[in-house]
Amino acid sequence: MNIGIEWLDAFPIRPAAEAVDALCESWSQLSRHPLPGFHPGMKEPSLTRALKAHVESVTARNRGLLGMWAAESVVNVLDPKTAVIREERRNDIVYGWNDEVAGLQLVFEFKKMSRSARDRKHYLGSKGLERFVTGIYSRYQPVAAMVGMLIDPEDEVVPPVRNALATVAVATRLRLRHFANGAAVEQPSILFTQADFDTEHHRNPALAPSHGTIRVAHIFLKFGYPVTSRVTLRRNL
């Protein structure tokens, strides 16, 4: 166990890892070849809804996973004095699990990722990773997952994301907790074998678990056939 992550001893890593594995298996099954309801030309919400339906009804059922899956689930912040909803967001996919001693709500935030700087900024910004830092995603949860759906080769997309996280401006905005070696990312991930790297972020006490930080696993999923953002897919599938 690394110094500073003693909390992981109490985290239910087995069901979380099973959920990640099931989700990645469903992606592999759906992305082997273009399908009318699952292909790179589709918008991100349509892909995540199809993925959630498959993992819930096929992969998780075949594996006997007992947790609950949700897509586009609503997260609200309520003013306790006025009962007014101050903020509302929708999680892409959430896996919930608990037993008599522990529980988790593992949020997966998805982004379609090309080689473009615009997509990289979107992934790291207020509608992506930042939602786990200053936003309301994964309140009180110690672990979450960012998932990039790659529409360009991995080596053109993922290294620039890691490089951006190493810059002072991005590290400051995302409240990164640097690791013992001074790096902004921990590679490989200590959470999930499918993740490329982890980041850890300080959160405000109103959003944070008791140890004050959230660790995010960064997972990048590839289609099972060559795709590129330079070609717009217009096929009659």
C-alpha positions in Angstrom: 0.0 0.0 0.0 1.4 3.4 -1.0 1.7 6.1 1.6 -1.3 8.4 1.7 -3.9 6.0 0.4 -4.6 3.9 3.5 -8.3 4.6 2.8 -8.1 2.1 -0.1 -7.9 -0.8 2.5 -11.5 -0.1 3.4 -12.7 0.6 -0.2 -14.7 -2.2 -1.8 -12.2 -2.6 -4.7 -13.4 -6.1 -5.8 -17.0 -5.1 -6.8 -15.6 -1.8 -8.3 -13.1 -3.8 -10.4 -15.8 -6.3 -11.4 -18.0 -3.4 -12.6 -15.1 -1.9 -14.6 -14.3 -5.2 -16.2 -17.9 -5.8 -17.1 -18.2 -2.4 -18.7 -15.0 -2.9 -20.7 -16.2 -6.3 -21.9 -19.5 -4.8 -23.0 -17.6 -2.1 -24.9 -15.4 -4.8 -26.6 -18.5 -6.8 -27.7 -20.4 -3.8 -29.0 -17.4 -2.2 -30.8 -16.1 -5.2 -32.7 -17.6 -3.9 -35.9 -19.9 -1.0 -36.8 -23.5 -1.5 -35.6 -26.6 0.6 -36.5 -26.9 1.5 -32.8 -23.2 1.7 -31.9 -20.5 3.2 -34.1 -18.0 6.1 -34.0 -20.3 8.5 -35.8 -22.8 8.5 -33.0 -23.1 11.1 -30.4 -21.6 10.4 -26.9 -24.9 10.1 -25.0 -26.2 7.5 -27.5 -23.1 5.4 -27.1 -23.2 5.5 -23.3 -26.9 4.6 -23.2 -26.3 1.6 -25.4 -23.3 0.6 -23.4 -25.2 0.8 -20.1 -28.1 -1.2 -21.5 -25.7 -3.9 -22.7 -23.6 -4.2 -19.5 -26.8 -4.3 -17.4 -28.8 -6.8 -19.4 -26.0 -9.0 -20.9 -22.6 -8.8 -19.3 -23.5 -8.1 -15.7 -26.3 -10.7 -15.8 -24.0 -13.3 -17.2 -21.4 -12.6 -14.5 -23.9 -12.6 -11.7 -23.1 -9.0 -10.6 -25.7 -7.8 -8.1 -25.2 -4.1 -8.2 -27.4 -1.5 -9.9 -26.6 0.3 -13.1 -28.0 3.7 -14.1 -27.5 5.9 -17.1 -28.2 9.7 -17.2 -29.0 9.6 -13.5 -29.8 13.0 -12.0 -27.7 14.5 -9.3 -29.2 17.5 -7.4 -28.0 19.9 -4.8 -30.8 20.9 -2.5 -30.9 24.0 -0.3 -32.1 22.6 3.0 -33.6 25.9 4.2 -35.7 26.6 1.1 -36.0 23.2 -0.6 -34.9 24.8 -3.8 -32.8 22.8 -6.2 -29.6 24.8 -6.6 -27.8 22.6 -9.2 -28.6 19.6 -11.4 -26.3 17.4 -13.3 -26.6 14.0 -15.0 -24.0 11.2 -14.6 -23.3 9.2 -17.7 -23.2 5.8 -16.1 -23.2 4.8 -12.4 -22.7 1.5 -10.8 -24.1 1.2 -7.2 -23.3 -1.7 -4.8 -23.4 -2.3 -1.1 -23.4 -5.0 1.5 -23.7 -4.9 5.3 -20.3 -3.2 5.8 -19.5 -1.1 2.7 -21.0 0.5 -0.3 -20.0 2.4 -3.4 -21.4 4.6 -6.2 -18.9 4.4 -9.0 -19.4 7.2 -11.5 -18.2 6.8 -15.1 -17.9 10.1 -17.0 -17.5 9.5 -20.8 -16.0 11.7 -23.5 -15.4 11.0 -27.2 -11.8 11.7 -27.8 -10.0 12.7 -30.9 -6.4 14.1 -31.3 -7.8 17.6 -31.2 -6.9 20.1 -28.4 -10.6 20.9 -28.2 -11.5 17.4 -27.1 -8.6 17.3 -24.7 -9.7 20.6 -23.1 -13.3 19.2 -22.9 -12.0 16.0 -21.2 -10.1 18.0 -18.6 -12.6 20.8 -18.2 -15.7 21.8 -16.4 -17.8 19.2 -18.3 -15.3 16.5 -17.8 -12.7 15.7 -15.1 -13.3 19.0 -13.3 -16.8 17.7 -12.4 -15.1 15.3 -9.9 -13.1 18.2 -8.4 -15.2 21.3 -8.0 -18.4 19.9 -9.4 -21.0 17.7 -7.6 -20.2 14.4 -9.2 -19.3 11.5 -6.9 -20.0 13.4 -3.6 -18.3 11.7 -0.7 -16.9 8.9 -3.0 -13.2 8.2 -3.0 -13.0 6.8 -6.5 -14.4 7.7 -9.9 -13.6 6.9 -13.6 -13.1 9.1 -16.6 -13.6 7.1 -19.8 -12.3 8.3 -23.2 -13.9 6.8 -26.3 -11.1 7.0 -28.8 -11.9 8.0 -32.4 -8.2 8.5 -33.2 -5.2 6.3 -32.4 -4.4 6.0 -28.7 -0.8 7.2 -29.1 -2.1 10.5 -30.6 -4.7 11.1 -27.9 -3.6 9.8 -24.5 0.0 11.1 -24.1 -1.1 14.7 -24.7 -3.7 14.3 -21.9 -1.0 13.1 -19.5 1.3 16.0 -20.7 -1.5 18.5 -20.1 -2.0 17.2 -16.5 1.7 17.9 -15.8 1.3 21.6 -16.6 1.1 24.0 -13.7 -2.1 25.7 -14.9 -4.1 22.4 -15.3 -2.7 20.9 -12.1 -3.7 24.0 -10.2 -7.2 24.2 -11.6 -7.8 20.5 -11.0 -6.3 20.6 -7.5 -4.0 17.7 -8.3 -2.3 15.9 -5.5 1.1 15.0 -6.8 2.5 11.6 -6.1 5.6 10.7 -4.1 7.8 10.9 -7.2 6.4 14.4 -8.0 4.4 13.2 -11.0 0.8 14.4 -11.7 -0.3 10.9 -12.8 0.3 7.5 -11.4 0.9 5.0 -14.2 -0.1 2.2 -14.2 -3.3 2.7 -12.3 -3.4 1.1 -8.8 -7.2 0.9 -9.1 -8.1 -1.0 -12.3 -6.0 -3.0 -14.7 -8.0 -1.5 -17.6 -7.0 2.1 -16.7 -4.0 3.8 -18.2 -3.3 6.0 -15.2 -4.8 7.5 -12.0 -5.0 11.1 -10.9 -5.9 12.3 -7.3 -7.6 15.6 -6.5 -8.2 17.6 -3.4 -11.9 18.4 -2.9 -13.8 20.8 -0.7 -15.0 19.2 2.6 -18.6 19.5 1.5 -17.9 17.1 -1.4 -15.0 15.0 -0.2 -14.8 11.7 1.6 -13.2 11.8 5.0 -9.6 11.7 3.8 -10.2 14.8 1.6 -9.3 13.6 -1.9 -10.9 11.7 -4.8 -8.8 9.3 -7.0 -9.9 9.1 -10.7 -9.0 6.2 -12.9 -8.5 7.2 -16.6 -9.7 4.5 -19.0 -9.4 4.8 -22.8 -11.6 2.5 -25.0 -10.8 1.7 -28.6 -13.1 0.5 -31.3 -12.3 -2.9 -32.7 -11.6 -1.6 -36.2 -9.6 1.4 -37.6 -11.3 4.8 -37.0 -10.2 8.3 -37.4 -11.6 11.7 -36.7 -10.5 12.9 -40.2 -13.2 10.8 -41.8 -16.9 11.5 -41.1 -18.8 8.2 -41.0 -21.8 8.4 -43.2 -22.8 4.9 -43.7 -26.2 3.3 -44.2 -25.6 0.7 -41.4 
